[in-house]
Every structure is written in C-alpha cells, then in structure tokens.
Amino acid sequence: MADIFMATYVILAISAAVCIFILWFYKQAFNYWKKRGLEYLEPTIPFGNAVNLCMKRCTLGEIFAQFYLQLKKKGVKHGGAYLFWKPVYIPIDPNIIKKILISDFDYFPNRGLYINERDDPLSGHLFTMENKEWKIYILKMFKLRVIAREAERFFIVLSKNIMDYRKRKCLKTGDLADTLIQLTNDNDQKKLHHMHKNYTMQPLNCNQVASQMAVFFCGRCQIKLRNEIRETLAKHYNGVTYDSVMEMKYLDWVVDETLRLYPVLPIVPRICEKDYKVPGTEVIIEKGCFVMVTNMGLHRDPEYYPDPDKFDPERFSPENKSSRPNVAYIPFGEGARICVGKRFGLLATKLGVIAMILNFEVTLNEKTTKQIKFETNELIFTKNK
C-alpha cells in the first residue's frame, strides 16, 4: 500500500513539475514582444495566436489577414503575434512594408518556408529556394502542402515528358524548359561553378524541374468586360494578339480586383537575416525572427479599399490607384523576390477570361456557395471541395 502511495506521489510530483515548467516556458516566451515594447495580440497556451489555424478553421493566409486587421484597429504601425511560442513580427505601416520588401531587402532575403522534396516534391521551387542555413519550422509545424496532389502529379508527369522529349530530339527553343533542363546537366553545373568559384549547386532532378514549371503555370461587370473584349478585338480584325490583350484596360481591372480578393499566395513571409532596427522606432527585429507581410490583410484593409469584401474593378482605375500606396496591392509579392512568373501568369489568365467571357455568359448555380472556403492544409489558396 505504501509503495502504491509513493508511486502515485512521484507521478503527481513529476506531472506537476512538468506543468510548472511548461507554464514558466510559455510565460517567458509570451513576454518576448512585451519586453521590446511592441503592441501584440494576446496569446493563449499552447497555441499562441494560432488556435483557429490548429483547429483547421481557417488557412494560414486568412489568420494572418485577421492579425493584420486586428492590429490595424489598434492604430499601430506594427505589432507582434505568436505561432505557438514563436514570435512573429507583423508590419502594418506601408512605409515599413516597403522597407522590408524593397529598400532593406538584404536584411530579409529569405522566406523561411518549409521545403520537403520527398513528401511534397513541388515545394522545392523558386519561391521557396533560399540559403541552406535557415532552419525552417513554420509550415512543417502545420504540415501544409504547397500545391494540391493532383496538380503535383500533373506537373511532374508533364515536366518529365518535356525533358525526355527534348533531350531525345536535341531540341532547344530558348524557353524556360530549356533553362531548367540545362540545370539538370552535370557538365553545365561544372561550367557554372568554373564561372562562379563560390557557387555550388547540385543538378536539378525531375521533381525540382516540375516545381519550377508549376510556378509559371500554376452582372454589370461581365457585360462591360464583354463589350470591351468585342470592341478591342474588332479593331484587331478579331484576332487575339498580345497588343489587343494589352489594350483591354477593364480586363486589367477585373483581374487585379480578383487577385486583390483572392491572392494565390496570401502571405509574403520573410526571415530576418541580421538584427534590424525598424525605421522611426526603437524596435529591433532580431536575427532569425519570422516576419509576416500579409498581402491578404492589405488587400482587405478598408482604409485602402472601402467595403473591402465587395467585388469592384473600378478600384483599379488610374484615379483610385493613385490614392493609395503601391504596397497596398502586392498579389505577387514585391521587391527583389517578386514572382518571376507574374507577366506570364497575368497574360495566361487574361487569355482564359477572354475565351470564356467572349463566348459564354457566366451565372451562378443555385448550389454555388457565396462564401468561398479554402483548404486549410495548403499554403496556396485552393478551394475546399
């Protein structure tokens, strides 16, 4: 009996000690922003501010948009949040965002995104590639996928077929695929190393090539858009050419407004590479700190976009665009690491819209959901099935 009592006592003592340590650890961790004098969102144990994300109630992009808007209501230029015990810096002021993404890019060159080429082959693309020294934990913590598995399989098979065909036929066209195929060649890598002594890179494998290709491919308004398309094409002898597409200004506005509401990648993450003093403040962003610029938050900010949930292409008229800062609209990111496939992606999207709106009238089915729900375990916005 005494032995049972003693064993129970030991177990309770150990459990209490563990609980006390956990509480102490979180208390210390949650003091991070308070010690630095930065306004922050009040966290809870053990999820920090990520309860809704962990419960799969919303996506990573949606939760950071919520953080942005909550901090904006407090009237601050920047603020902090916590993913579990990890501090995250969230810039609000457009001047600070511009500094981080453009002017002071050398402090924030990497995105800090998870790369797992074995389980998620398309995660090793241009968007995520960065210095090997960074220890990535954010996406791994939530097991988010970069691209849906169906799209992943499509791009892997497509890229392998293209590579095999061009190598077999010795075909060169000077396009993106040629460049990526070149990077799979050991001899080309040796030439590159000879030109840049400090540069080393292993030849790309098929999955890596597929991931690069995936990045490049991945009512009243309708009537107005259809009229513009028809009138413009008529001036170009009904030919859909690059020039005719570039003349369609309202089409530009429609695509821009769609990307404002639903940016494909709703966050612009950065890792601080060296201690950085935020201009105009006494706040120091320490090396290794995670910085989250949320383009979805910016795009839903009522200061820049009144009635932000409404679809209104007129927001992108020259007059309206000039009334807000440039970084208030960054669906492709900004600065040195802006999406390299931006122009191609926009052109392909416009061609698709032209083909559809020119020939069809699009209406909603009674079963169509008005509120779009997204897959919570994927980084890129993917509609929930």
C-alpha positions in Angstrom: 0.0 0.0 0.0 2.8 2.3 0.9 4.5 1.5 -2.4 1.4 2.4 -4.4 1.1 5.7 -2.4 4.7 6.5 -3.1 4.4 5.7 -6.8 1.3 7.9 -7.1 3.0 10.7 -5.2 6.1 10.5 -7.5 3.9 10.5 -10.6 1.9 13.5 -9.4 5.1 15.4 -8.4 6.6 14.8 -11.8 3.4 15.8 -13.6 3.2 19.0 -11.5 6.8 19.8 -12.2 6.3 19.3 -16.0 3.2 21.5 -15.9 5.0 24.2 -13.9 7.9 24.1 -16.4 5.6 24.4 -19.4 3.8 27.3 -17.8 7.1 29.0 -17.0 8.4 28.4 -20.5 5.3 29.9 -22.2 5.2 32.8 -19.8 8.8 33.6 -20.7 8.1 33.1 -24.4 5.0 35.2 -24.4 6.9 38.1 -22.8 9.0 38.5 -26.0 7.1 41.4 -27.6 6.2 43.0 -24.2 9.9 43.3 -23.3 10.6 45.0 -26.6 7.7 47.5 -26.2 5.8 46.3 -29.2 2.0 46.0 -29.3 0.9 42.4 -29.7 -2.1 40.1 -29.8 -2.7 38.4 -26.5 -1.7 34.7 -26.9 -3.0 31.6 -25.1 -1.3 28.4 -24.1 -0.3 26.3 -26.0 -1.2 27.6 -29.5 -0.2 31.3 -29.1 -2.5 33.1 -31.5 -2.9 30.1 -33.8 -5.9 28.4 -32.2 -8.1 28.7 -35.4 -5.3 27.5 -37.6 -4.6 24.5 -35.4 -8.3 23.7 -35.3 -8.4 24.0 -39.1 -11.0 26.7 -39.0 -9.1 28.9 -41.5 -6.0 29.0 -43.6 -2.6 30.4 -42.8 -3.3 33.4 -45.1 -6.7 34.1 -43.6 -5.4 34.0 -40.0 -2.6 36.5 -40.7 -5.0 38.7 -42.5 -7.1 38.7 -39.3 -4.0 39.5 -37.2 -3.2 42.5 -39.6 -6.7 43.9 -39.3 -6.8 43.5 -35.5 -3.5 45.3 -35.1 -4.6 48.0 -37.6 -7.7 48.7 -35.5 -5.4 49.4 -32.6 -3.8 52.2 -34.6 -0.3 50.8 -34.5 2.4 50.9 -37.3 3.4 47.3 -36.5 2.8 44.6 -34.0 3.5 41.0 -32.8 1.8 37.7 -32.6 2.8 34.1 -31.7 2.7 30.8 -33.5 2.8 28.5 -30.5 5.7 30.1 -28.6 7.4 31.5 -31.7 7.2 35.3 -32.1 6.1 36.7 -35.4 6.6 40.4 -36.5 3.7 41.9 -38.5 4.3 45.2 -40.3 1.2 47.4 -40.8 2.5 50.7 -42.0 3.1 50.7 -45.8 6.5 52.5 -45.4 7.8 49.7 -43.1 6.5 47.1 -45.5 8.3 48.9 -48.4 11.5 49.0 -46.4 11.3 45.2 -45.6 10.5 44.1 -49.1 12.5 46.6 -51.1 14.8 49.1 -49.6 16.3 46.9 -46.9 15.9 43.6 -48.7 19.4 42.5 -47.7 18.1 42.1 -44.1 15.2 39.9 -45.3 16.3 37.9 -48.4 14.7 34.6 -47.5 11.1 33.5 -47.0 11.6 30.8 -44.3 9.2 28.4 -46.0 9.3 24.7 -45.5 10.9 22.6 -48.3 10.3 18.8 -48.3 11.1 17.4 -51.7 10.5 13.8 -50.6 6.8 14.2 -49.4 6.0 17.4 -51.2 8.1 17.5 -54.4 6.7 20.8 -55.8 7.8 22.6 -52.6 11.3 22.9 -53.9 10.6 25.7 -56.4 11.9 29.2 -57.0 9.6 30.7 -54.4 10.9 28.6 -51.5 14.6 28.1 -52.5 16.9 30.0 -50.1 20.0 29.8 -48.0 20.6 26.4 -46.5 21.5 27.9 -43.1 17.8 28.6 -42.3 16.0 26.2 -40.1 12.5 26.0 -41.4 9.7 25.2 -39.0 6.6 27.2 -39.8 5.0 25.1 -42.5 6.4 21.9 -41.1 4.7 22.7 -37.8 1.3 22.7 -39.5 2.1 20.2 -42.3 0.9 22.5 -45.0 1.2 21.4 -48.6 2.4 23.9 -51.2 0.4 22.5 -54.1 -2.5 20.1 -54.3 -1.5 16.5 -55.0 -3.5 16.3 -58.3 -1.6 19.4 -59.6 1.6 18.0 -58.3 1.3 14.7 -60.2 0.3 16.6 -63.4 3.3 18.9 -63.3 5.7 16.0 -62.5 4.5 13.9 -65.4 4.3 16.9 -67.8 7.9 18.1 -67.0 9.3 14.6 -67.2 7.8 14.1 -70.7 9.1 17.5 -71.9 12.6 16.8 -70.6 12.7 13.3 -72.1 11.4 14.5 -75.5 13.7 17.5 -75.8 16.8 15.5 -74.7 15.9 12.7 -77.1 15.4 15.2 -80.1 18.2 17.5 -79.0 15.5 20.2 -79.2 16.3 23.8 -78.0 13.8 26.6 -78.1 15.3 29.1 -75.6 12.4 29.0 -73.2 12.0 28.2 -69.5 12.1 24.5 -70.0 15.4 24.7 -71.8 16.9 26.6 -68.9 15.6 24.1 -66.4 16.9 21.1 -68.5 20.3 22.8 -68.6 20.3 22.8 -64.8 19.9 19.1 -64.7 23.1 18.6 -66.6 26.3 17.9 -64.6 28.5 19.4 -67.3 26.6 22.6 -67.3 26.8 22.8 -63.5 30.6 22.4 -63.7 30.8 25.3 -66.2 28.7 27.4 -63.9 31.0 26.5 -61.0 34.0 27.5 -63.1 32.5 30.9 -63.8 31.5 31.5 -60.1 34.0 29.8 -57.8 31.9 30.4 -54.7 28.8 29.0 -56.2 27.9 25.3 -56.0 24.6 23.7 -56.9 23.6 20.1 -57.5 21.9 19.3 -60.8 18.1 19.6 -60.6 16.1 16.4 -60.5 12.8 15.8 -62.3 10.7 16.9 -59.3 12.6 20.1 -58.9 12.1 20.9 -62.6 8.4 20.2 -62.2 8.2 22.5 -59.2 9.8 25.4 -61.3 7.3 24.8 -64.1 4.4 24.7 -61.7 5.2 28.2 -60.5 4.9 29.6 -64.1 1.6 27.8 -64.9 0.3 27.4 -61.6 -23.8 41.0 -63.9 -22.8 44.5 -64.8 -19.1 44.0 -64.7 -19.4 41.0 -67.1 -21.4 42.9 -69.6 -18.9 45.8 -69.5 -16.0 43.4 -69.9 -17.6 41.5 -72.8 -18.2 44.8 -74.6 -14.6 45.8 -74.2 -13.4 42.5 -75.4 -15.6 42.6 -78.5 -14.7 46.2 -79.4 -11.0 45.7 -78.9 -10.9 42.5 -81.0 -12.9 44.2 -83.7 -10.1 46.8 -84.1 -7.6 44.0 -84.4 -9.6 42.1 -87.1 -11.0 39.7 -84.4 -7.5 38.4 -83.6 -6.5 37.8 -80.0 -2.9 39.2 -80.1 -0.6 40.5 -77.4 -1.3 44.0 -78.4 -5.1 43.5 -78.3 -4.9 42.0 -74.9 -2.8 44.9 -73.6 -5.4 47.4 -74.8 -8.1 45.9 -72.6 -7.9 48.1 -69.6 -11.1 47.0 -67.9 -9.9 43.4 -68.2 -6.8 44.5 -66.2 -9.1 45.9 -63.5 -11.2 42.7 -63.3 -8.1 40.5 -63.0 -6.5 42.9 -60.4 -9.7 43.0 -58.4 -9.9 39.2 -58.4 -6.3 38.9 -57.2 -7.0 41.5 -54.5 -9.8 39.4 -53.1 -8.1 36.1 -53.6 -4.3 36.4 -54.0 -3.0 32.9 -54.9 -0.4 33.2 -52.2 -1.9 35.3 -49.4 1.3 35.9 -47.4 4.7 37.4 -48.1 6.9 35.8 -45.4 10.5 36.8 -44.5 13.2 35.7 -42.1 15.4 38.4 -40.6 19.0 37.6 -41.5 20.6 40.2 -39.2 19.4 42.4 -36.4 17.3 45.2 -37.9 16.1 48.4 -36.3 12.6 49.3 -37.7 12.9 52.9 -39.1 11.4 55.6 -37.0 11.1 53.3 -33.9 13.2 51.7 -31.2 12.1 48.2 -32.1 14.8 45.7 -33.1 13.8 42.7 -35.2 16.4 40.1 -34.1 18.2 37.8 -36.4 16.1 34.6 -37.1 12.8 36.4 -36.3 9.9 35.5 -38.5 8.3 38.5 -40.4 4.9 38.1 -42.0 3.8 40.7 -44.6 0.2 39.8 -45.2 -1.0 40.9 -48.7 -4.4 39.5 -48.0 -4.6 41.8 -44.9 -3.5 44.7 -47.0 -6.0 43.9 -49.7 -8.9 43.7 -47.2 -7.9 46.9 -45.4 -10.9 49.3 -45.5 -8.5 52.3 -45.4 -7.3 51.4 -48.9 -10.3 49.5 -50.2 -13.7 50.8 -48.8 -16.2 47.9 -48.4 -13.3 45.5 -49.0 -15.4 42.3 -49.4 -17.2 43.8 -52.4 -16.0 43.0 -56.0 -15.4 46.3 -57.7 -13.0 46.5 -60.6 -13.2 50.3 -60.5 -10.8 50.3 -57.6 -8.0 49.9 -60.1 -8.8 52.9 -62.3 -5.8 55.3 -62.5 -7.5 57.8 -60.2 -8.2 55.2 -57.4 -4.8 53.5 -57.7 -3.0 56.9 -57.3 -4.9 57.4 -54.0 -3.2 54.5 -52.1 0.4 53.4 -51.6 1.9 50.9 -54.1 2.5 48.2 -51.4 -1.3 48.2 -50.7 -1.6 45.8 -53.7 1.0 43.1 -53.9 -0.6 39.8 -55.1 2.8 38.7 -56.5 5.0 40.0 -53.7 7.3 42.9 -54.1 11.0 43.8 -54.4 13.8 41.5 -55.5 11.8 38.3 -54.9 8.7 39.4 -56.7 7.1 36.4 -58.6 9.2 35.8 -61.7 6.1 34.4 -63.5 4.0 37.5 -62.9 3.7 38.6 -66.5 3.2 35.2 -67.9 0.6 34.3 -65.3 -1.3 37.5 -65.9 -1.3 37.1 -69.7 -2.4 33.4 -69.4 -5.2 34.4 -67.0 -6.4 37.2 -69.3 -6.5 34.8 -72.3 -8.6 32.4 -70.3 -11.0 35.1 -69.3 -11.3 36.4 -72.8 -12.1 33.0 -74.2 -14.7 32.4 -71.6 -16.5 35.8 -71.4 -16.4 36.3 -75.2 -18.3 33.1 -75.9 -20.3 32.5 -72.7 -22.5 34.2 -70.1 -21.4 33.1 -66.7 -24.1 32.8 -64.0 -24.2 31.3 -60.5 -26.0 28.0 -60.0 -28.4 27.8 -57.0 -25.9 25.3 -55.4 -23.0 27.7 -55.8 -21.6 28.8 -52.4 -21.4 32.5 -52.0 -18.6 32.3 -49.4 -15.5 30.5 -50.7 -13.9 28.1 -48.3 -10.3 27.1 -48.8 -8.3 24.0 -47.9 -6.7 24.7 -44.5 -3.7 22.5 -45.0 -2.4 24.1 -48.2 -0.4 27.3 -48.5 -1.6 28.3 -51.9 -5.3 29.2 -51.9 -7.2 26.1 -53.1 -11.0 25.9 -53.0 -12.3 23.4 -50.5 -14.0 20.5 -52.2 
